[in-house]
Amino acid sequence: MQLNIQGTSFSVEHDGKEVFSYAPGKPLVYVGHGKEDVLMYRGNFRIEDYVDERTPLEVTNLLPTEDGLVATFGWELEMTISINGDLCEIRFLQLNENINRFWFRTTSNTEEHLYGCGEQMSYFDLKGRHFPLWTSEPGVGRDKTTYITWRGDVDGMSGGDYYHTNFPQPTYVSSNKFYVHVQSTAYADFDFRNDAFNELQIWEVPEFIRIEGASSFVELLEKETAFLGRQPELPEWVYNGLIIGAQGGNERSFGILDKSIEAGVKVAGLWCQDWCGKRVTSFGKRLQWDWKFHQEMYPNLPQKIAELHKRGIKFLGYINPYLVKDGALFEEGKKHDVFAKKADGSLYLVDFGEFDCGVIDLTKPEAYQWFKDEVIKKYSIDIGIDGWMADFGEYLPTDDIVLASGKDAMKEHNHWPALWAKCNYDAVSESGKLGEVVYFMRAGGIGSQKYCTLLWAGDQSVDFTRHDGLCTVICAALSSGMIGCGLNHSDIGGYTSLYDNLRTKEVFLRWAEMAAFTPVMRTHEGNRPDTNFQYYDDDDCVKRLARLTGIYTKLAPLMKQLVKENADHGTPVQRPLFLHNEGDARSYTEQFEYLLGEHVLVAPVYTEGATEREVYLPSDGWVHLWTGKEYGKGDCVVPAELGDTPVFYKKGSEVEPLFREIYESFGTK
Amino acid sequence: MQLNIQGTSFSVEHDGKEVFSYAPGKPLVYVGHGKEDVLMYRGNFRIEDYVDERTPLEVTNLLPTEDGLVATFGWELEMTISINGDLCEIRFLQLNENINRFWFRTTSNTEEHLYGCGEQMSYFDLKGRHFPLWTSEPGVGRDKTTYITWRGDVDGMSGGDYYHTNFPQPTYVSSNKFYVHVQSTAYADFDFRNDAFNELQIWEVPEFIRIEGASSFVELLEKETAFLGRQPELPEWVYNGLIIGAQGGNERSFGILDKSIEAGVKVAGLWCQDWCGKRVTSFGKRLQWDWKFHQEMYPNLPQKIAELHKRGIKFLGYINPYLVKDGALFEEGKKHDVFAKKADGSLYLVDFGEFDCGVIDLTKPEAYQWFKDEVIKKYSIDIGIDGWMADFGEYLPTDDIVLASGKDAMKEHNHWPALWAKCNYDAVSESGKLGEVVYFMRAGGIGSQKYCTLLWAGDQSVDFTRHDGLCTVICAALSSGMIGCGLNHSDIGGYTSLYDNLRTKEVFLRWAEMAAFTPVMRTHEGNRPDTNFQYYDDDDCVKRLARLTGIYTKLAPLMKQLVKENADHGTPVQRPLFLHNEGDARSYTEQFEYLLGEHVLVAPVYTEGATEREVYLPSDGWVHLWTGKEYGKGDCVVPAELGDTPVFYKKGSEVEPLFREIYESFGTK
């Protein structure tokens, strides 16, 4: 990074490219004042802002320092820039206490591509759009032109849009080989719609902005994750095969497990999200939010788990940071005063969809400890549970809630997922189970990198739609990989079935095909198990799934290596094409294919009725896994019947023997 | 109006109530800079604004004057306030040429009610919402929770919302008995969402703001219309009965006329919108935009008109200020260089829905004159046409259009409807036909008051929906009456039939019932005549319609008097309850009933399947027209079978004899 100062003007460059600059009449920072209007309904938010002041700041005094400068903007703000090699840190001192809106501009042009902003589901390259950053439900349909989205919006504000995500984060990577991180958990909106600049809006003066450059993207991600944190390696048992999502009590769940194993499915674990009991709502089958095993549905669960362990199979459950009002733990929690309150001292109960829950006040040390020790450890870890979906974290209300820390809920809302991740991390770590237990989360924020052992891409619709279907989980993995979460996976077959949208065998199998080439394979029965396709009801599907788990387990050596690279260097398992093809322009815009490490390219089929797929190859020397045919750089079309996921490996690379073996074992010719 | 000055602080009061004020730290005016993004598709607009600066102005110098003050706001703006009795005029001198956004705050509180902002279709009382002011298509459905609106939005940005209107105007009336008028045709957005203030946003520094108070609402409207202008009286022939909308050529149109007359329908005129020919699009039956009579469809039309005149019946046509590319007048217009152009000098053609048209450049004197003389006079007035729908005016594009006047299309867009009105006015006036010819318009703006002989409420859906059905035309009449257009009427039965929404006999008859108590009764076959209910296909309906035209013609003496009051004093024909009931709080919020003059109250049935209606009466001593039963102030429920429109008259008032006569002639008991 290089800082140039001339009078009161200055600019910072990385590798000869301007990162940001200031000159009189060309502002760098705007400050102002706004009043938000926030409406939450079941995790869906309508946020409107009324900005009554917005002022471009003019430098009134500039003082060069040893490693940078201090700029004073009248009585509004003081800004300190420190440069240290490729690192630029910008700190702020707020002089005008009225400021609650802040805008910072970075230099851009139409050639720049931008990635990250958390886990994005619709657009990997962020340029040309703006991205409000607020953790929420991701939306049902997420496309205002679809009937499902419209129905969702009308029924409960739940349709969503392209930017809705459980995991927003004010951090992005520029194709100019630097990342920009804003240290703040306030509401933010990163606006990449302008050609000449990007404008980062934050609803407070942030603690600091950190910009760091590198000479390659691999190095850049390593530096970024050295700062943000990295996900640890996955437990070895994960690679043993599928994690089967099954529900309904011991008999049904273990029955599905046994039937699957008999049919040749390789299994790593059985995941019973309803281990705690179930609750049927108009949305579908949901859970009893009282986090201990259900004595009627899962009698003798600890013993059953021990038996599973003897067979080399793990058991996974489900937890989230809320307790339902009619549950036993809620009563215990009340005694321990663990819930967030309203201003009048009464409990703040949140509607999660026809049932109300208390919110564990994770900012209160005693509440955090109680939930960690007396709930997670006592009722999950201590009975031998090997993992769980650590769900939710997006529902911290902002109206009339009082947190023990005294902190403003508008600033804690986006912080909550990371706090929730850390609570799980501490429980596992203190139990000495790191590297043995895996919990997976959809919500995230700054801090999730270190504290979340695995992401899952949330609740897709059970279909092939552009903004809520299969293809969105590719975007999710690529974007989360740009902000330090290189371990991602998804519900095979999707989750949300509403308004007559039903999962088909095809969508299930296409999803499973793709999942075989991701770190973790896990099924989910969805929100309406009875009316949607389930693999175990269809012998042909079980057979096909068995084959895919065979491929997945064969890939274990590669997958382990990639997961280790992610843990050691922050290089994600699923990588965008440009990561290893910096000189190739097209590689910066492909979001429906990915590299699995350096030598494998996966192009999942994400449309219905496909028998072939067009694939872009960013360089020469690729071998198509299922035909052995060689392809050079550019577009190609390959056959893609069910089961023949378009996968390529680099000829002569270290993975060639492994992929030849996979072809020998699983190829159809 | 009283102006109080203290140091640099000041306030203006009317009748002891603050109208606006300034004090250090409590801004009155904000200025700033923004960049709009305007997308037009067939008259529907998506307008986004990016405000990069917004600054509250502080008075740096205040100079009291003989009739007010001059306040200087640094290098930004100078403001001159002049008080003259109940009138306050605020003029601005823009010092900073960068300013293109302007916000002015008036004082408010939760008790204040606000009306006007042009012709509003959804909400009469504006408090609690904001109203973007930009003339456009009004929307199909106008309610984001309805299927029709969603389909409209998806198919062509056409769904609309509560504030979409053909006739926006930056003028409103406050329940505190003053009006506020902003002299500007730039884009505006009047925000009435805040309790303590109203914020008037205009995309330029306006020429002036005019605020005038009165001691009664009747007086207030008189003052307001003395300034804005007033609609002239309607021709006498209007009161002869129904204006029948019929299409399809001489044979069909005149056939419908004769059949209607034979069945007892009282007829004022025959309106053939397709006098110029027709064009079938996917939307429905539309017209050939070439404004002379169609020789094949309407052979010998001038002679046919003369024959009609002998029978005491008028003939009406249709014109709008565009010419279709494949028409004869387009070719002539090109020769006379009458069309607006693109920056590159080529014609700007606008897509009106599967056909492209040239836009008459009404800012070019030669083009204006050509259209007035060589089109309107020559092909309509001179062949004896007695009136027309002067349609459209909302489609002036703002991208890449160059007007002869050199004016910015962003500022001319809202001006266009009044220019278009004036073009019609001048044609009629110069032909000596004022008071004989009537043209009716849906688009409007500042200036329409004087130049538009009659409003029609635009294109409702053929249904009872809250935001696009029958009830919206009551709101339209009430709100347009607050800004000087007290003559309004509507398409009986509605117009827009899309997405399987079809007109029923009930909706037609309910609409006709209401229309009998408005200045003009006119039917429209709608955009899809063949699949929608038409009165002439149903003998029972013709009979019922005949009765309603009988009621309407009986009302003529009252109607003429009210129309004259509107022309002389700006007191609208259809009046909100509070106009004559200033002390009654409920009267300020009723928008589904209206006063017809001082002594008659009409409460149209606006829901499906009703047999009775709840009515609010603002005072004592009302007689229910159809039962003769007396009702006092408050809510009451009256029978309302088809034909029994809930109508009340004041006992002992001057209208009593007329209404007794109506009861005798048309009552069912």
Boltz contact constraints between the chains, C-beta under 6 A:
constraints:
  - contact:
      token1: [A, 53]
      token2: [B, 54]
      max_distance: 6.0
  - contact:
      token1: [A, 53]
      token2: [B, 56]
      max_distance: 6.0
  - contact:
      token1: [A, 54]
      token2: [B, 53]
      max_distance: 6.0
  - contact:
      token1: [A, 54]
      token2: [B, 54]
      max_distance: 6.0
  - contact:
      token1: [A, 56]
      token2: [B, 53]
      max_distance: 6.0
  - contact:
      token1: [A, 145]
      token2: [B, 154]
      max_distance: 6.0
  - contact:
      token1: [A, 150]
      token2: [B, 150]
      max_distance: 6.0
  - contact:
      token1: [A, 154]
      token2: [B, 145]
      max_distance: 6.0
